[in-house]
Amino acid sequence: MIGQTSLYGLYLPWFMLLAIGTLFVHWGARRLLSATGAYRWVWHPALFDAALYVLLLYAISRLSLLL
């Protein structure tokens, strides 16, 4: 798990692939939160989005260790 992975001959760090995958999950979570009106209760949306991304990245990286 730790190290690099080859993507068509291009070596990428594993954590970079997790970060890119988390971007898509974060995009979906933001759309869901926006559609439900949860951002009305958020004081600083940009700070909330950054924290949400970090938490999602942590969760996905921990889940990847289990697989």
C-alpha positions as CSV (number, residue, x, y, z in Angstrom):
1,M,0.0,0.0,0.0
2,I,2.8,2.4,0.9
3,G,4.8,3.6,-2.1
4,Q,3.9,4.2,-5.6
5,T,1.5,2.9,-8.2
6,S,2.0,2.8,-11.9
7,L,-0.7,4.4,-14.1
8,Y,0.2,3.7,-17.8
9,G,3.9,4.1,-17.0
10,L,3.5,7.2,-14.8
11,Y,4.4,6.5,-11.2
12,L,2.1,8.3,-8.8
13,P,2.2,8.3,-5.0
14,W,-0.7,6.3,-3.5
15,F,-1.7,9.2,-1.4
16,M,-2.1,11.4,-4.5
17,L,-4.6,9.0,-5.9
18,L,-6.5,9.0,-2.6
19,A,-6.6,12.8,-2.7
20,I,-7.9,12.9,-6.2
21,G,-10.6,10.3,-5.4
22,T,-11.6,12.3,-2.3
23,L,-12.1,15.4,-4.5
24,F,-15.0,13.6,-6.2
25,V,-16.5,12.4,-2.9
26,H,-16.1,15.9,-1.6
27,W,-17.9,17.4,-4.6
28,G,-20.8,15.0,-4.1
29,A,-21.0,15.8,-0.3
30,R,-21.0,19.5,-1.0
31,R,-23.8,19.2,-3.5
32,L,-25.8,17.1,-1.1
33,L,-25.3,19.6,1.8
34,S,-26.2,22.5,-0.5
35,A,-29.4,20.8,-1.7
36,T,-30.5,20.0,1.8
37,G,-29.8,23.6,3.0
38,A,-27.2,22.6,5.6
39,Y,-25.0,25.6,4.6
40,R,-27.5,27.9,6.2
41,W,-26.2,26.7,9.6
42,V,-22.5,27.0,8.6
43,W,-20.7,30.2,9.8
44,H,-17.8,30.1,7.2
45,P,-18.6,27.8,4.2
46,A,-15.0,27.9,2.8
47,L,-13.5,26.8,6.2
48,F,-16.2,24.2,6.5
49,D,-15.4,22.8,3.1
50,A,-11.7,22.6,3.8
51,A,-12.4,20.8,7.1
52,L,-14.9,18.4,5.3
53,Y,-12.2,17.6,2.7
54,V,-9.6,16.8,5.3
55,L,-12.0,14.6,7.3
56,L,-13.1,12.7,4.1
57,L,-9.5,12.2,3.1
58,Y,-8.7,10.8,6.5
59,A,-11.7,8.5,6.4
60,I,-10.9,7.3,2.8
61,S,-7.2,6.7,3.7
62,R,-8.2,4.7,6.8
63,L,-10.6,2.6,4.7
64,S,-8.0,1.9,2.1
65,L,-5.7,0.5,4.8
66,L,-8.4,-2.0,5.6
67,L,-8.8,-3.2,2.0
